[in-house]
């Protein structure tokens, strides 16, 4: 018999893109159980973006949750779903006697801390990451797998307005974000390709480019691709924006280009034109991690290269040409 689900906590304490791809799970639960409270526990640096999801009643940063056993008790949760395994959280939920504690069976400690085990392997699955999260509902008696086409409507994410971001926009221009780095979380398109892309797009005078990234990523780009940042059609915003500011910028711009990284999935979830650049290598290919959105697309080389063991010299990422990317960007249409 399916348990009553009234106060649900989804725990996803890893990176931005992973958390974004968990939002459809919250969207589905909110649609199926509209009277239920659905909360998210995530990392502090991710939380500001997740607070713009209409399907979440509360977003809590794990760093600010305090003593974890007390946190679970005070929350009154009847169900905790560990979308990302965390031994410390699982132990605290068990000590707090949360009635339904859902975790994957391949983590040994879940056999002792979770009383509802989901039996599946993320690494070996043919499903997209956003679909895989729904397997965590099976131990609760819910067997539902959304199609890829259903995912975009389940994000519930909206971009805030930010006057400082609005001031960056030029009337009559199309503004496109280039996010070259991935914080080491995927195969990156070569920086010299981003430079060539920017030069190619300079022939379209209505297109302005923003380069985004963390302060550390900005330092790497300035060191390894100074010509990119020196181009007159490029503005360097690395380190200049909070996460809220980045979400506002994505919402205000006319598109984003990136490899498999958090801002790519934020852009897709916000419904903005989004182009993801991926290698054809499982399990990091677009079938598993591609951007899913109403205006999202991917470019991928037709087959893996021989040098793919070295992410820094990945020929299948280099095989995606700047000209092919430029054609997609130009097709995004006129300024709003």
Beta strands, then each sheet from edge to edge (+ up, - down):
strand 1: 7-11
strand 2: 37-42
strand 3: 58-61
strand 4: 79-82
strand 5: 100-104
strand 6: 116-118
strand 7: 174-179
strand 8: 207-211
strand 9: 234-236
strand 10: 255-259
strand 11: 274-278
strand 12: 296-300
sheet 1: 3+ 2+ 1+ 4+ 5+ 6+
sheet 2: 9+ 8+ 7+ 10+ 11+ 12+
end
